[in-house]
Each structure stands twice: as C-alpha cells, then as structure tokens.
Amino acid sequence: MKVIRIVSAIIALSLIVFSFTTDNKQILSYTQFFIGTILLIYSISEFQNKTKARAVYLLFLAVIIVLIGALSL
C-alpha cells in the first residue's frame, strides 16, 4: 500500500509541475483524482491503525475530491 501511495504522489506532483510550466489547466482534474487516491489510501491505513475518526474524515475528503475531479472532466 505504501508503494501505491508513493506512485500516486509522484504522478500527482509531476502533473502539477507539468500543468504549471505549460499553463495547461485541463490536467488539474487528473491531479485531483490522484490526490483523492492518496487520501483514500491514507484513510485505509488509518482504519488499519484503529484510528477511525481520522479515517472517516480522510475518506470523506477523498470522496469529495474524487467527485469534484470527475465532475470537472
């Protein structure tokens, strides 16, 4: 799960850098998707660590961010 988190972070960071250097704003919805997956993975990790309040909060944020990114496509 740690590998997926790192890969998602690298993809999101590279998309952000590419978007800002080329002034291409259409890629930002994909960036939101990868940030949502990072938060989703963090929430799953928090559920495994038995900190449910933080896990529910992160899950809620992940769902909102992924939905906003999907609706802006």
Rosetta constraint file for C-alpha pairs under 8 A:
AtomPair CA 1 CA 5 HARMONIC 6.37 0.50
AtomPair CA 1 CA 41 HARMONIC 7.22 0.50
AtomPair CA 2 CA 6 HARMONIC 6.26 0.50
AtomPair CA 3 CA 7 HARMONIC 6.08 0.50
AtomPair CA 4 CA 8 HARMONIC 6.02 0.50
AtomPair CA 5 CA 9 HARMONIC 6.14 0.50
AtomPair CA 5 CA 37 HARMONIC 7.95 0.50
AtomPair CA 5 CA 38 HARMONIC 5.65 0.50
AtomPair CA 5 CA 41 HARMONIC 6.61 0.50
AtomPair CA 6 CA 10 HARMONIC 6.18 0.50
AtomPair CA 7 CA 11 HARMONIC 6.17 0.50
AtomPair CA 8 CA 12 HARMONIC 6.05 0.50
AtomPair CA 8 CA 34 HARMONIC 5.75 0.50
AtomPair CA 8 CA 35 HARMONIC 7.43 0.50
AtomPair CA 8 CA 37 HARMONIC 7.17 0.50
AtomPair CA 8 CA 38 HARMONIC 6.32 0.50
AtomPair CA 9 CA 13 HARMONIC 5.98 0.50
AtomPair CA 9 CA 34 HARMONIC 7.28 0.50
AtomPair CA 9 CA 35 HARMONIC 7.29 0.50
AtomPair CA 9 CA 38 HARMONIC 6.89 0.50
AtomPair CA 10 CA 14 HARMONIC 6.05 0.50
AtomPair CA 11 CA 15 HARMONIC 6.13 0.50
AtomPair CA 11 CA 31 HARMONIC 7.98 0.50
AtomPair CA 11 CA 34 HARMONIC 7.31 0.50
AtomPair CA 12 CA 16 HARMONIC 6.17 0.50
AtomPair CA 12 CA 30 HARMONIC 7.96 0.50
AtomPair CA 12 CA 31 HARMONIC 5.12 0.50
AtomPair CA 12 CA 32 HARMONIC 7.90 0.50
AtomPair CA 12 CA 34 HARMONIC 5.64 0.50
AtomPair CA 12 CA 35 HARMONIC 6.54 0.50
AtomPair CA 13 CA 17 HARMONIC 6.21 0.50
AtomPair CA 13 CA 31 HARMONIC 7.97 0.50
AtomPair CA 14 CA 18 HARMONIC 6.02 0.50
AtomPair CA 15 CA 19 HARMONIC 5.93 0.50
AtomPair CA 15 CA 27 HARMONIC 6.91 0.50
AtomPair CA 15 CA 28 HARMONIC 7.53 0.50
AtomPair CA 15 CA 30 HARMONIC 7.90 0.50
AtomPair CA 15 CA 31 HARMONIC 6.16 0.50
AtomPair CA 16 CA 20 HARMONIC 6.19 0.50
AtomPair CA 16 CA 28 HARMONIC 7.11 0.50
AtomPair CA 16 CA 31 HARMONIC 6.71 0.50
AtomPair CA 17 CA 21 HARMONIC 6.08 0.50
AtomPair CA 18 CA 22 HARMONIC 6.04 0.50
AtomPair CA 18 CA 24 HARMONIC 7.79 0.50
AtomPair CA 19 CA 23 HARMONIC 5.55 0.50
AtomPair CA 19 CA 24 HARMONIC 4.88 0.50
AtomPair CA 19 CA 25 HARMONIC 6.12 0.50
AtomPair CA 19 CA 27 HARMONIC 6.35 0.50
AtomPair CA 19 CA 28 HARMONIC 7.10 0.50
AtomPair CA 20 CA 24 HARMONIC 6.86 0.50
AtomPair CA 20 CA 25 HARMONIC 7.94 0.50
AtomPair CA 27 CA 31 HARMONIC 6.55 0.50
AtomPair CA 28 CA 32 HARMONIC 6.22 0.50
AtomPair CA 29 CA 33 HARMONIC 6.38 0.50
AtomPair CA 29 CA 68 HARMONIC 7.96 0.50
AtomPair CA 29 CA 69 HARMONIC 4.59 0.50
AtomPair CA 29 CA 70 HARMONIC 7.01 0.50
AtomPair CA 29 CA 72 HARMONIC 6.32 0.50
AtomPair CA 29 CA 73 HARMONIC 6.46 0.50
AtomPair CA 30 CA 34 HARMONIC 6.45 0.50
AtomPair CA 30 CA 69 HARMONIC 6.74 0.50
AtomPair CA 31 CA 35 HARMONIC 6.20 0.50
AtomPair CA 32 CA 36 HARMONIC 6.05 0.50
AtomPair CA 32 CA 65 HARMONIC 6.24 0.50
AtomPair CA 32 CA 66 HARMONIC 6.45 0.50
AtomPair CA 32 CA 68 HARMONIC 7.82 0.50
AtomPair CA 32 CA 69 HARMONIC 5.33 0.50
AtomPair CA 33 CA 37 HARMONIC 6.32 0.50
AtomPair CA 33 CA 65 HARMONIC 6.99 0.50
AtomPair CA 33 CA 66 HARMONIC 5.08 0.50
AtomPair CA 33 CA 69 HARMONIC 5.72 0.50
AtomPair CA 33 CA 70 HARMONIC 7.40 0.50
AtomPair CA 34 CA 38 HARMONIC 6.26 0.50
AtomPair CA 35 CA 39 HARMONIC 6.35 0.50
AtomPair CA 35 CA 62 HARMONIC 7.81 0.50
AtomPair CA 35 CA 65 HARMONIC 7.62 0.50
AtomPair CA 36 CA 40 HARMONIC 6.09 0.50
AtomPair CA 36 CA 61 HARMONIC 7.59 0.50
AtomPair CA 36 CA 62 HARMONIC 4.51 0.50
AtomPair CA 36 CA 63 HARMONIC 6.95 0.50
AtomPair CA 36 CA 65 HARMONIC 5.45 0.50
AtomPair CA 36 CA 66 HARMONIC 5.22 0.50
AtomPair CA 37 CA 41 HARMONIC 6.14 0.50
AtomPair CA 37 CA 62 HARMONIC 6.80 0.50
AtomPair CA 37 CA 66 HARMONIC 7.70 0.50
AtomPair CA 38 CA 42 HARMONIC 6.25 0.50
AtomPair CA 38 CA 62 HARMONIC 7.94 0.50
AtomPair CA 39 CA 43 HARMONIC 6.13 0.50
AtomPair CA 39 CA 58 HARMONIC 5.94 0.50
AtomPair CA 39 CA 59 HARMONIC 6.91 0.50
AtomPair CA 39 CA 61 HARMONIC 7.26 0.50
AtomPair CA 39 CA 62 HARMONIC 5.23 0.50
AtomPair CA 40 CA 44 HARMONIC 6.31 0.50
AtomPair CA 40 CA 58 HARMONIC 6.80 0.50
AtomPair CA 40 CA 59 HARMONIC 5.71 0.50
AtomPair CA 40 CA 62 HARMONIC 5.41 0.50
AtomPair CA 40 CA 63 HARMONIC 7.86 0.50
AtomPair CA 41 CA 45 HARMONIC 6.25 0.50
AtomPair CA 42 CA 46 HARMONIC 6.20 0.50
AtomPair CA 42 CA 55 HARMONIC 7.55 0.50
AtomPair CA 42 CA 58 HARMONIC 7.11 0.50
AtomPair CA 43 CA 47 HARMONIC 6.22 0.50
AtomPair CA 43 CA 54 HARMONIC 7.34 0.50
AtomPair CA 43 CA 55 HARMONIC 4.37 0.50
AtomPair CA 43 CA 56 HARMONIC 6.94 0.50
AtomPair CA 43 CA 57 HARMONIC 7.89 0.50
AtomPair CA 43 CA 58 HARMONIC 5.20 0.50
AtomPair CA 43 CA 59 HARMONIC 5.48 0.50
AtomPair CA 44 CA 48 HARMONIC 6.35 0.50
AtomPair CA 44 CA 55 HARMONIC 6.83 0.50
AtomPair CA 45 CA 49 HARMONIC 6.27 0.50
AtomPair CA 45 CA 55 HARMONIC 7.79 0.50
AtomPair CA 46 CA 50 HARMONIC 6.26 0.50
AtomPair CA 46 CA 51 HARMONIC 5.48 0.50
AtomPair CA 46 CA 52 HARMONIC 6.69 0.50
AtomPair CA 46 CA 54 HARMONIC 6.79 0.50
AtomPair CA 46 CA 55 HARMONIC 5.01 0.50
AtomPair CA 47 CA 51 HARMONIC 5.95 0.50
AtomPair CA 47 CA 52 HARMONIC 5.62 0.50
AtomPair CA 47 CA 55 HARMONIC 5.58 0.50
AtomPair CA 51 CA 55 HARMONIC 6.30 0.50
AtomPair CA 52 CA 56 HARMONIC 5.99 0.50
AtomPair CA 53 CA 57 HARMONIC 6.33 0.50
AtomPair CA 54 CA 58 HARMONIC 6.12 0.50
AtomPair CA 55 CA 59 HARMONIC 6.01 0.50
AtomPair CA 56 CA 60 HARMONIC 6.07 0.50
AtomPair CA 57 CA 61 HARMONIC 6.31 0.50
AtomPair CA 58 CA 62 HARMONIC 6.03 0.50
AtomPair CA 59 CA 63 HARMONIC 6.20 0.50
AtomPair CA 60 CA 64 HARMONIC 6.32 0.50
AtomPair CA 61 CA 65 HARMONIC 6.09 0.50
AtomPair CA 62 CA 66 HARMONIC 6.07 0.50
AtomPair CA 63 CA 67 HARMONIC 6.05 0.50
AtomPair CA 64 CA 68 HARMONIC 6.13 0.50
AtomPair CA 65 CA 69 HARMONIC 6.12 0.50
AtomPair CA 66 CA 70 HARMONIC 6.03 0.50
AtomPair CA 67 CA 71 HARMONIC 6.01 0.50
AtomPair CA 68 CA 72 HARMONIC 6.19 0.50
AtomPair CA 69 CA 73 HARMONIC 6.70 0.50
